[in-house]
Amino acid sequence: MIATILPGSSNFHAVDYNERKVAKGVARLLEMKNFGALGEIRKPTPEEMAQFLMEYSSMNPRIQKAQFHVAISCKGHEMTEAQLLDFAHQYLKEMGYAEPGQPWLIYSHNDTDNAHLHIVTSRVAPDGHKIQHDHERRRSQAVIDKILGTDRTQKTEQDLEAAKQYFFSSFAQFKAVMGSMGYEVFQKDGNVFIKQGGRIQKKLPLTEIEALYKKGYQDKARNRQLRAYLKKYRDVCANKEELQKEMKKNFGVDVVFFGKKDKPYGYMLIDHANKTVIHGARVLAVEELLDFATPEQRFDRIEAFIDQLLTLNPKTTQGEIFQKLKKQRAYIKKGVIYFDGKSRPLPPFMAKAIDRNNRISFIEKFKPTSAAEVELLCKVFKVDRPDLVDISPERSSNYADAVNKLHSIFNDPEVKSPRSTMYQEGFIIRQVDDTYYAINFKEHILINLNEEGFDVERVKKKSKKQKRKGTPFKKSSKLNPIKSLQQKSHQGLGKLNKKGIGSHSANREWEVGKKTNYDEVDNGHSMKM
C-alpha cells in the first residue's frame, strides 16, 4: 500500500484534474462529503466544488496552499474498491482530516494496473485551525503501517534477508535489489543504512554486504533470452518507463537505469525469477535499448505530455512547458511543437489554453487585489477565465512609489493635463463605470484612482464636438448628399486606377481598412473599454 501526497494549491486544481479523468471515463466520484447543500439538486460543476473548498479554506487566510491531495494505491487489485474506500477513511482519520464537518472528495481511478483512489480535501479544519503537516510523508508511512498492522522493523529484516539471496557483485547492485523492494540504501563511514518512509530502518556494516559479492557469474542463455525480450518490447513501448513496466509485468524483471534521469548512461536488470542482478551492457547496449520511436510518434508523446501538464495544472504557461520539454530536446512556440528540426501545430484547444495561461501569468504580475481589478485586466488582456486569476493579498513593492508619483503630478500647479503627463510617465487611463484606473504595462502597476483619493474629474476625456456659441457645430447641408457621395466614390476609384491596381484581390487591404498591429492590441494601448 502506497500513499503519495501530491502538491498543494490555492485554487484546488486537483478537483479539475480528477473531474477531467471522470469526463474521460477512467475515474468516478465515489464520495462527496460535507459540501452543504451543494450537489443536493444536481451534480455540481468542478468550478463549484473548487470554489466551495476555497471559501471553506478562507477561514484561515494564513494558509496559502490549502489543498491536500493524496493518491492511495495498492498492488494490482489486491483490494476491492470498497476496501480501498474503507482504508481511505481510516487514513484520513489518522492523518487528522476526519473531524466532523471536514469536506472531502474521493475518486476511484482505473487508468493504471494498480487500483487507486485520489482524495481532495483542505488543510483547514472545521474550526479554522491548520491541520498538522509536520513530517507529513513520514507520518503517512507510519499511518499506513498502523492501519495494515505492519511491523516495519520486522518487515525490513525479512526483506534484507531476501535481498541477500540474490547474486550480485557490487554495492550498486545490492542497492538496486533493495530499491526494487521500496527501500533507499546508502553507505557512510563503513556502514550501510536502509531507509524507508523517511526513517532509517536498519544499519549494518558494509563488510557484511561485501562478503556476499559473487564475481564472474553469468548465464549466457538467460542473457540472450532477456536481450530478445528487451528488443521486442522496446519496439512497442513509447519510452523507458513503459519498457520498465512491461518487463516487470510480463517477466518479473526490473530494469534499473543509472545516471541522469533524462539521459541514463547505463542500466542493470534485476531478474527476480532467477534472483540475479545483471549488468545491462552484457545484454544490450543502453543506446540501442533507448532507441524507441519515430519522430511522428515522438510528437504524439510530446503532445500527450503537454496535455498531462495542462491536466495537472490548468494554468501551466508556455515558459513552464518549455522548461519541461527541454529534457526531451523539444520546445513549443506560439502553438507549435518543435522537435529534431521538425514542427507540428498543437491542437487548437491546447494552443488556446496555453495562450490564455500566458495572459493570466502576465495579469498576475499586476497583483490585482480585488475581483473588480481582475475583471478589468481580463478585459484588457482578453482572458475569458477570471476565475483562474489569483487575487493577490498585497500590492507590488513599487506600487506606493507609483501612487506618490501620480499625486505629485496632480499636485503640480504647472500641470494642466494630468492625463497627458501620466501618459508620458507610462500610464494610461481606463474607465469602468464611474471608477478610473491608471495602468502601467511596463512596470505592471494598476492603480484605482478613486480609492487612492485622486480628483478623477481631471482625467475625464473632454468632448471633441465642435461648438459655436454654446450650440453644436453643424456642417453645411448645401451640397446634395447623394451627389457628394458619388463624387467621393469616383475620386477613390480614380486614385486606384492611377496606381495601376485594378484587381479585386490586389485591393484587399483597401477594402478592409488599415493594418492592425497585434502587439498594440495585446498590450492594451489601443483597446477601448
C-alpha positions in Angstrom: 0.0 0.0 0.0 1.4 3.4 -1.0 0.1 6.9 -0.2 1.6 9.6 -2.4 1.0 13.2 -1.2 0.7 15.5 -4.2 1.4 19.2 -4.4 -0.9 21.7 -2.8 -2.5 24.7 -4.4 -4.5 27.8 -3.6 -7.3 27.2 -6.2 -7.8 23.4 -5.6 -6.8 22.5 -9.2 -6.9 18.8 -8.1 -10.7 19.0 -8.4 -10.4 19.8 -12.1 -7.7 17.1 -12.6 -10.0 14.4 -11.2 -13.1 15.6 -12.9 -11.3 15.6 -16.3 -10.5 11.9 -15.6 -14.2 11.4 -14.9 -15.1 13.0 -18.2 -12.6 10.7 -20.0 -14.3 7.7 -18.4 -11.2 6.5 -16.4 -12.4 7.7 -13.0 -15.6 8.3 -11.0 -16.5 10.2 -7.9 -17.1 7.8 -5.0 -17.8 10.2 -2.2 -18.5 13.9 -1.7 -18.9 14.7 2.0 -19.7 17.9 3.9 -20.3 20.2 1.0 -23.5 21.6 2.5 -26.4 21.9 0.0 -24.1 21.7 -3.0 -25.0 18.7 -5.1 -28.4 18.0 -3.5 -30.4 19.1 -6.5 -27.9 18.5 -9.3 -24.4 17.4 -9.8 -22.1 20.4 -9.1 -19.6 21.5 -11.7 -15.8 21.3 -11.0 -15.7 25.0 -10.6 -18.5 25.0 -7.9 -16.7 22.2 -5.9 -13.3 24.0 -6.1 -15.0 27.3 -5.2 -16.6 25.7 -2.1 -13.3 24.4 -0.9 -11.6 27.8 -1.4 -14.4 29.5 0.5 -14.2 26.9 3.3 -10.4 27.3 3.5 -10.7 31.1 3.6 -11.5 30.6 7.4 -7.7 30.6 7.8 -6.2 33.1 5.3 -2.7 32.4 6.5 -2.7 29.1 4.6 -1.6 30.0 1.1 -2.0 26.5 -0.5 -4.8 24.8 1.4 -5.3 21.9 -1.0 -4.5 18.4 0.4 -4.3 15.9 -2.5 -3.2 12.3 -1.9 -3.3 9.2 -4.1 -3.7 5.8 -2.3 -2.8 2.7 -4.3 -2.5 -1.0 -3.7 -0.5 -3.6 -5.7 -2.6 -4.7 -8.6 -6.2 -5.4 -7.5 -5.4 -7.0 -4.1 -8.0 -4.7 -2.6 -11.6 -4.1 -3.8 -12.9 -0.6 -4.3 -14.9 -0.9 -1.1 -11.8 -2.0 0.8 -9.8 0.9 -0.6 -12.5 3.3 0.4 -12.6 2.0 3.9 -8.8 2.3 4.0 -9.1 5.9 2.8 -11.5 6.7 5.7 -9.1 5.3 8.2 -6.2 7.1 6.6 -8.0 10.5 6.8 -8.8 9.9 10.4 -5.3 9.0 11.4 -3.8 12.0 9.5 -6.3 14.4 11.2 -8.6 15.1 8.3 -11.8 13.4 9.5 -13.2 15.8 12.1 -17.0 16.4 11.9 -17.7 18.9 9.1 -14.4 18.3 7.1 -15.2 18.4 3.4 -13.6 15.9 1.1 -13.9 14.3 -2.4 -12.8 10.7 -3.0 -12.3 9.5 -6.6 -11.7 6.0 -7.9 -9.3 5.7 -10.9 -8.9 2.8 -13.3 -6.3 4.2 -15.7 -3.3 2.1 -14.3 -2.7 -1.6 -13.5 -2.9 -0.7 -9.8 -6.2 0.1 -8.1 -6.0 3.5 -6.6 -8.0 6.4 -5.1 -7.5 10.1 -5.1 -8.6 12.2 -2.1 -9.0 16.0 -2.2 -9.6 18.0 0.9 -8.5 21.1 2.8 -5.6 21.6 5.2 -8.0 23.8 7.2 -10.0 22.1 10.0 -13.7 22.9 10.5 -12.8 25.2 13.4 -10.3 27.1 11.3 -7.1 25.7 12.6 -4.4 24.3 10.3 -4.2 20.5 10.3 -0.8 19.3 11.4 1.5 18.8 8.4 5.0 18.5 10.1 6.9 15.4 8.8 3.8 14.6 6.7 5.3 12.0 4.5 6.9 10.2 7.4 3.7 10.2 9.4 1.8 9.0 6.3 4.0 5.9 6.1 3.6 5.3 9.9 -0.2 5.6 9.4 -0.2 3.1 6.6 1.8 0.6 8.8 -0.6 1.2 11.7 -3.7 0.5 9.6 -2.2 -2.6 7.9 -0.8 -3.8 11.2 2.7 -3.9 9.7 5.8 -4.2 11.9 8.2 -2.1 9.9 11.3 -3.3 11.7 10.4 -6.9 11.2 9.4 -6.3 7.6 12.8 -4.7 6.9 14.6 -7.6 8.4 12.7 -10.0 6.2 13.3 -8.0 3.0 17.0 -7.7 3.8 17.3 -11.5 4.2 15.5 -11.9 0.9 17.9 -9.5 -0.8 20.9 -11.4 0.4 19.8 -14.4 -1.5 20.4 -12.7 -4.9 23.5 -13.0 -7.0 25.1 -9.5 -7.0 28.7 -8.4 -7.5 28.7 -4.8 -6.2 27.2 -2.4 -3.7 25.3 -0.7 -6.5 23.7 -4.0 -7.5 22.7 -4.7 -3.9 21.3 -1.2 -3.6 19.2 -1.9 -6.8 17.7 -5.1 -5.3 16.7 -3.2 -2.1 15.4 -0.3 -4.2 13.1 -2.7 -6.1 11.6 -3.6 -2.7 10.9 0.1 -1.9 14.0 1.0 0.2 16.6 3.7 -0.1 20.1 2.4 0.6 23.3 4.3 1.1 26.7 3.8 2.8 28.6 6.1 5.1 31.7 5.6 7.3 31.8 1.9 6.6 28.2 1.3 7.4 25.1 0.6 5.2 21.9 2.4 6.0 18.5 1.1 4.9 15.8 3.8 4.8 12.1 3.7 4.2 9.2 6.1 5.0 11.6 8.9 5.9 13.3 6.8 8.6 16.4 4.7 8.9 15.0 1.2 9.4 18.3 -0.7 9.6 22.1 -0.1 10.0 24.7 -2.8 9.3 28.4 -3.0 8.5 29.4 -2.6 4.8 31.7 -5.7 5.2 28.6 -7.8 5.8 27.3 -6.9 2.3 30.7 -7.1 0.6 31.1 -10.7 1.9 28.1 -11.6 -0.3 29.6 -10.4 -3.6 29.7 -13.1 -6.3 32.2 -12.3 -9.1 32.1 -13.7 -12.6 28.6 -15.3 -12.5 26.9 -15.2 -15.9 24.1 -17.2 -17.5 24.7 -16.6 -21.2 21.5 -18.4 -22.3 19.4 -16.2 -19.9 21.2 -13.1 -21.2 20.2 -13.9 -24.8 16.6 -14.5 -23.8 16.5 -11.2 -21.9 18.0 -9.5 -24.9 15.2 -10.7 -27.1 12.6 -9.6 -24.6 14.1 -6.1 -24.3 14.2 -5.6 -28.1 10.7 -6.8 -28.6 9.2 -4.5 -26.0 11.4 -1.6 -26.9 9.7 -1.6 -30.4 6.2 -1.4 -28.9 6.8 0.9 -26.0 6.9 4.7 -26.2 9.6 5.3 -23.6 11.8 3.6 -21.0 9.1 4.0 -18.3 6.7 1.8 -20.4 9.5 -0.6 -21.1 10.2 -1.0 -17.3 6.5 -1.6 -16.7 6.2 -4.3 -19.4 9.3 -6.1 -18.3 8.3 -6.2 -14.7 4.7 -7.2 -15.5 5.5 -9.9 -18.1 8.8 -11.4 -16.9 9.3 -10.3 -13.3 12.4 -8.3 -14.4 13.2 -4.8 -13.0 15.1 -2.5 -15.4 17.0 0.0 -13.2 18.7 2.9 -15.0 21.6 4.9 -13.5 22.9 8.3 -14.5 20.7 11.3 -15.3 17.0 10.6 -15.4 16.5 12.0 -18.8 19.9 10.7 -20.1 20.9 7.5 -18.4 24.4 6.2 -19.2 23.7 2.6 -18.1 21.3 0.2 -16.6 21.0 -3.2 -14.8 18.5 -5.9 -14.8 17.1 -7.5 -11.6 15.9 -10.9 -12.6 13.6 -11.9 -9.7 12.8 -15.3 -11.2 16.4 -16.3 -11.0 17.4 -14.0 -8.1 20.2 -12.5 -10.3 21.4 -8.9 -10.9 22.9 -8.5 -14.4 24.9 -5.6 -15.8 22.8 -4.3 -18.7 25.8 -3.9 -21.1 26.2 -7.7 -21.1 22.7 -7.9 -22.6 22.0 -4.9 -24.8 23.8 -1.6 -25.1 21.9 1.3 -23.5 21.9 3.4 -26.7 20.2 0.5 -28.5 17.8 -0.1 -25.7 16.6 3.5 -25.7 16.2 3.8 -29.4 12.4 3.8 -29.2 10.2 5.7 -31.7 9.9 7.6 -34.9 9.7 11.4 -34.9 6.0 11.3 -35.6 5.4 9.0 -32.6 7.6 11.3 -30.5 5.4 14.3 -31.5 2.4 12.3 -30.2 4.1 11.7 -26.9 5.1 15.3 -26.5 1.5 16.4 -27.3 0.2 13.9 -24.7 2.8 15.1 -22.2 1.6 18.7 -22.7 -2.0 17.6 -22.2 -1.0 15.9 -19.0 0.7 19.1 -17.8 -2.4 21.1 -18.5 -4.5 18.5 -16.7 -2.3 18.6 -13.6 -2.2 22.4 -13.7 -4.8 24.2 -15.8 -2.6 27.4 -15.5 0.6 26.0 -17.0 2.3 28.6 -19.1 4.4 28.2 -22.3 7.5 29.0 -20.3 6.8 26.3 -17.8 6.1 23.8 -20.6 9.2 24.9 -22.4 11.4 24.1 -19.4 9.9 20.6 -19.0 10.2 19.8 -22.7 13.9 20.7 -22.8 14.7 17.3 -21.4 13.1 15.8 -24.5 15.0 18.1 -26.8 11.8 19.8 -27.8 10.1 23.1 -27.3 6.8 25.0 -28.1 6.4 28.5 -29.5 3.1 30.2 -30.5 1.1 27.0 -30.5 3.7 24.9 -32.5 5.8 22.0 -31.2 9.4 21.9 -32.5 11.5 18.7 -32.3 14.6 17.5 -34.0 14.3 20.1 -36.8 10.7 19.4 -37.5 7.5 21.1 -36.3 3.8 20.3 -35.8 1.0 22.6 -34.6 -0.7 21.8 -31.3 -4.4 21.0 -31.3 -6.3 24.3 -31.2 -7.8 23.8 -27.8 -4.3 23.3 -26.3 -2.8 26.3 -28.1 -5.7 28.4 -26.9 -5.3 27.2 -23.3 -1.6 28.0 -23.3 -2.1 31.4 -24.8 -4.8 32.1 -22.1 -2.4 31.0 -19.4 0.4 33.2 -20.7 -2.0 36.1 -20.4 -3.1 35.1 -16.9 0.5 34.9 -15.9 1.0 38.5 -17.1 -2.2 39.7 -15.4 -0.9 38.2 -12.1 2.2 40.3 -12.3 0.0 43.3 -11.7 -1.0 41.7 -8.3 -4.7 42.6 -8.5 -6.3 42.8 -5.0 -10.0 42.6 -5.9 -12.4 40.9 -8.3 -13.0 44.2 -10.0 -9.3 44.7 -10.8 -9.2 41.1 -12.1 -12.2 41.7 -14.3 -10.7 44.9 -15.7 -7.3 43.2 -16.5 -9.1 40.2 -18.0 -11.0 42.5 -20.4 -7.7 44.3 -21.3 -5.9 41.1 -22.0 -8.9 39.2 -23.4 -9.0 36.4 -20.8 -12.3 34.6 -20.5 -11.5 32.8 -17.3 -11.1 35.4 -14.5 -11.7 32.5 -12.0 -8.2 31.2 -12.8 -6.6 34.5 -11.8 -5.3 34.6 -8.3 -6.2 37.7 -6.2 -3.0 39.0 -4.5 -3.1 39.6 -0.7 -0.7 42.6 -1.1 0.4 45.2 -3.6 3.7 45.1 -5.6 6.8 46.7 -4.0 6.8 49.6 -6.4 3.0 50.4 -6.0 3.4 53.0 -3.3 6.1 54.9 -5.2 3.9 54.9 -8.3 0.9 56.4 -6.3 3.2 59.1 -4.8 4.5 59.9 -8.3 0.9 60.4 -9.6 0.0 62.5 -6.6 3.0 64.8 -7.4 1.6 65.2 -10.9 -1.9 66.0 -9.7 -0.5 68.5 -7.1 1.8 70.3 -9.5 0.1 73.6 -10.4 2.0 73.8 -13.7 0.4 70.5 -14.9 -2.7 71.5 -16.9 -3.5 68.0 -18.2 -2.6 65.2 -15.7 -3.8 62.6 -18.2 -1.2 63.7 -20.8 1.6 63.9 -18.1 0.7 60.4 -16.8 0.9 59.1 -20.3 4.4 60.5 -20.6 5.2 58.6 -17.4 4.0 55.3 -18.9 0.4 55.3 -17.5 -2.8 55.1 -19.5 -6.3 55.6 -18.1 -9.1 53.1 -18.2 -12.7 53.8 -17.0 -15.2 51.2 -15.7 -18.5 52.9 -14.9 -17.5 55.7 -12.5 -14.2 54.2 -11.5 -10.9 55.3 -13.1 -7.8 53.2 -13.2 -4.2 54.1 -14.1 -2.3 51.2 -15.7 1.5 51.0 -16.4 2.0 47.9 -18.6 5.8 48.1 -18.4 6.0 48.2 -14.6 2.9 46.0 -14.1 1.1 48.6 -11.9 -2.6 49.0 -11.6 -3.9 51.9 -9.5 -7.6 52.6 -8.6 -7.6 56.4 -8.8 -10.9 56.7 -6.9 -9.7 54.6 -4.0 -6.4 56.5 -3.8 -8.1 59.8 -3.5 -7.4 61.4 -6.9 -9.6 64.1 -8.4 -10.8 61.9 -11.3 -12.6 64.9 -12.9 -9.2 66.0 -14.1 -8.6 62.8 -16.1 -12.0 62.6 -17.8 -11.9 62.9 -21.5 -13.3 66.2 -22.9 -15.9 66.1 -25.7 -14.3 66.6 -29.1 -17.5 68.0 -30.7 -17.0 71.5 -32.1 -19.4 74.1 -30.7 -20.4 77.6 -31.9 -21.6 79.9 -29.2 -22.9 77.1 -27.0 -24.6 75.1 -29.8 -23.1 72.1 -31.5 -21.3 72.8 -34.8 -23.2 71.6 -37.8 -21.7 71.0 -41.2 -23.3 72.8 -44.2 -26.1 70.9 -45.9 -26.0 72.9 -49.1 -24.4 70.1 -51.2 -26.7 67.3 -52.4 -25.6 64.3 -50.2 -26.1 61.8 -52.9 -24.1 63.8 -55.4 -21.4 64.3 -52.9 -21.1 60.5 -52.2 -20.9 59.8 -55.9 -18.1 62.3 -56.3 -16.1 60.7 -53.4 -16.6 57.3 -54.9 -15.3 58.3 -58.3 -12.4 60.1 -56.7 -11.4 56.9 -54.8 -11.7 54.7 -57.9 -9.6 57.2 -59.9 -6.8 57.0 -57.3 -6.8 53.3 -57.6 -6.7 53.3 -61.4 -3.9 55.8 -61.4 -1.7 53.4 -59.4 -2.3 50.7 -61.9 -4.0 48.4 -59.4 -7.3 47.1 -60.7 -7.9 43.6 -59.5 -10.3 42.8 -56.6 -7.7 40.7 -54.8 -5.0 43.2 -55.1 -7.1 45.8 -53.3 -7.9 43.6 -50.3 -6.2 45.9 -47.9 -8.1 48.9 -49.2 -11.4 47.1 -48.8 -11.0 46.0 -45.2 -9.1 49.1 -43.9 -5.8 49.7 -42.3 -3.5 47.0 -41.0 -3.6 46.4 -37.2 -0.6 45.6 -35.2 -1.5 42.7 -32.9 1.0 43.6 -30.2 -0.5 47.0 -29.9 -3.9 45.5 -29.3 -2.5 42.8 -27.0 -0.7 45.2 -24.6 -3.9 47.2 -24.1 -2.7 50.6 -25.6 -5.2 50.6 -28.4 -8.1 49.0 -26.5 -11.3 50.8 -25.5 -13.2 49.6 -22.5 
